[in-house]
Amino acid sequence: MVDRAGGVDSTPSAAYHPLEPTTLIPARVDAVRYFIQVHLEDIALPSHINRAEAIGTASAAVGVLVAFLPWYAYAAGTSHVSVNAFRASVFGDLFFVAIAAAILLLLIGRGFVDDVVTPYIPETTAHATAAAVAMGSVLIQLILTRATGRSLGIGIFLALIAAAGLCTAAVLRRLHPDRRRIGREGLSHEGLLTP
């Protein structure tokens, strides 16, 4: 339980902004019996985009676009049929769901959407799972398409690139975690900061 919290300087001045903290927030935790100095600048969402977020965002944007491009084509009688991700099979739908999950995780990471994932599983595991599902669904669809002798379209190759980008972003996220996000997650798990 927090006994007292404050930290926004309300004195009128030219540099005053109501959302920018200017002092420390001392927090006394009764259950643990120690003081924690919390700087709001340290626990706020990062204002920059790291490499994993940039690659993940670009890959997710490409993934959404390629879901509508032709993945493969075949001849049916005298007509030529092109198939996109939604009509390819359940694996095309699974690819789109994985891309949507990656977008949701990116939005949660930036603070635009309430965090409904990390109380149950770590953020890096969620990103890795979405990337693995995207890559697996594209690879299985690629194998099935080649096994039936259908001609491949540009969409399935770009989907493979988008899935590889999501996998790269997931690996970078595990290798180089964001220090400010780790601090925020630590405070939220201790009950000092509500997500």
Phi, psi and omega in degrees: 000134181268125182283316180212148177213138178203189173143002178252121180284122183255015178288136182288126175203169182291332183268002183284133174224128187294342182261351181263121178288143180240349179228170178285156174248101176285133181232126178254124181257118183293321185291329185258333177066050171210163181263142178235124175270119184246121173265126180294335178294329183281334184255359178288162178296146180295139181274346179257163176255126178277176186297320180296319178293320180295314180293318179297319179294314179297318180293321179293321178295317177296320179299320178295318181293318185286344177296337181262350178277159180292127178270321175204169181219157177206163179261133177235098183070240180261002181252159179248123185249125173257141185235129176263187185297325184286337182254352185297301178183191178294338180288328173293319176294321179296322176300314181295321178295320178295321177295318178297321177295320178296320177296317178300317179295322177295320178293323176295317180297328179271353177089012180278338182231144178300142182283108178248001186255308189293343171294341183255318178223154178297151183298320181295324178293321178296317178295318180295323179294314178299319179294318180295320179294318178297313181294316180297319181292323178291317180295318179295318178295323177296317178295315180296321181293316179291327181292331179269000176078020180275154181276135183280144177256174182294330184298321183288329177288320176292327175294323176296320178293318179297318179293322177295323177295320177295321177295319178298316179297321179294320178294316178297324180295324178284323182284324183231077181292150180282120185297320181292324178290325177296318177297319179295316180296322178296318179291324181289327179286334178275354179087007181276339181222127178272131183291000000 
